[in-house]
Amino acid sequence: MTTIPPWYDSKLASVIEQHSSPEDEQALFVYQLDALRSHLERLQQQDAIKLWFAVKANPLSKILQTLDGAGFNFDVASSGELNQVLAQGVPANRILNTGPAKTKKQLASFVKQGVETFVVESLNQLTWLNEAVLEYNETAQNTVKPVVLLRVQLQWQEGEKNPLGGNSLTPFGLSVAQWQSISLEQYPALDVCGLHIFQWGNMLSNEKMFSLWSQMVTPLVELANSIKMTLKVLDLGGGLGIDYLATDQQLNWQQTIEDLAVIKAQAGVEELWLELGRFAVAECGYYVVPVVDKKVNYQQEQLVLAAGINHLLRPAITDQPFPVQLLRDSNQKLQKFDIHGPLCTSMDKLGHLSLPSDVEVGDKLVFGYCGAYGFTESMPFFLCHELAAEYVYEQGEMTPVRPAKSAASYLA
Ligand SMILES: *Cc1c(COP(=O)(O)O)cnc(C)c1O
């Protein structure tokens, strides 16, 4: 007997079963907007933190509109993301720009488009943003003064308690020592009043997350003091986890809010910010794909799907499969299958996961938690397969937002 996993919605499953796919459509994503809306409303029932959405998790128009409706602000890391958010009618003053690859040209263009909040990740970014704002204010006779947060990357000495479980260096932000070298008077066009830190992923334990946050407060407050910054804003990034591996661990949002209220008081800041990606949208999304072959190879049951990492790359780069379920009902016992996609590389594997033993060619599989890091994180062009379709499900109806496309649509 199969038990229904917590991420699976049987009502939606029957709607997907009824769905008849147009010609070019092999695989599809579907996002449950009603469920997303109520999840987001719950996240907003607090006044401890200001919530932003990390657009890279899912930039689909309908998803952004739903977040906008729930009062989320938006964190963008490229011009493409900025334009997509602006195209949904979100005012630029609710958009924040993060990312390690900001050129002066991009910064100037963001300022011109009305973005007023920046997380800077290097000394160059700080200088360029200051110059861009001075030039903008001169030419247009404006007086904008963007809010700027410095992104900090902490390391712990060998042998000390290392909450991050390793000191691997990333291009995100700068060390405390580097930031201590600046003098804020050199950036008169900017309101440098906050710090940003985010250097972990998929956290599932409230205790561990609180302990990490707590240990960051002291070095951050010391940095602010040493450069005579009045620390008004602390941005703790994202990384709130999703239980992809069905470990039965999950973050308690109420507890998270209480913990953050403590951090806010300890840091003495006016505002505490989070930019949620997966924790906001992962749950609302499903990916549906048919089985095209089934075989036994050296005693291992294998399934080959119509699409794999060309539509869902994440399992290959994180070693975390998305959970799966057979779309139709089956009362056969579960067994483990190696689940592969169609690409001619052994990397194209969506997991080693349990499915009913009678799963057959032509059956459809549904993967869960695909609302984040799905469609746009993938590698759709390799081997010239179809692009997946994207649908939204709202008030009992499945509506296409992006049709599936054959390779002819993108090949040159
Ligand atoms: C990706 C990203 C996030 C969101 O991460 P999740 O783990 O999906 O919550 C938040 N902030 C920044 C700066 C990011 O790059």
PDBQT file of the ligand as one rigid body, heavy atoms in Angstrom, charges set to zero:
ROOT
HETATM    1  C1  LIG A 501      19.288  32.256  -3.471  1.00  0.00    +0.000 C 
HETATM    2  C2  LIG A 501      19.253  33.342  -2.485  1.00  0.00    +0.000 A 
HETATM    3  C3  LIG A 501      18.231  33.375  -1.532  1.00  0.00    +0.000 A 
HETATM    4  C4  LIG A 501      17.169  32.331  -1.414  1.00  0.00    +0.000 C 
HETATM    5  O1  LIG A 501      17.665  31.109  -1.011  1.00  0.00    +0.000 OA
HETATM    6  P1  LIG A 501      16.652  29.945  -0.538  1.00  0.00    +0.000 P 
HETATM    7  O2  LIG A 501      17.580  28.934   0.029  1.00  0.00    +0.000 OA
HETATM    8  O3  LIG A 501      15.929  29.448  -1.706  1.00  0.00    +0.000 OA
HETATM    9  O4  LIG A 501      15.763  30.540   0.489  1.00  0.00    +0.000 OA
HETATM   10  C5  LIG A 501      18.229  34.446  -0.661  1.00  0.00    +0.000 A 
HETATM   11  N1  LIG A 501      19.157  35.415  -0.716  1.00  0.00    +0.000 NA
HETATM   12  C6  LIG A 501      20.150  35.418  -1.621  1.00  0.00    +0.000 A 
HETATM   13  C7  LIG A 501      21.125  36.530  -1.634  1.00  0.00    +0.000 C 
HETATM   14  C8  LIG A 501      20.242  34.367  -2.530  1.00  0.00    +0.000 A 
HETATM   15  O5  LIG A 501      21.226  34.354  -3.422  1.00  0.00    +0.000 OA
ENDROOT
TORSDOF 0
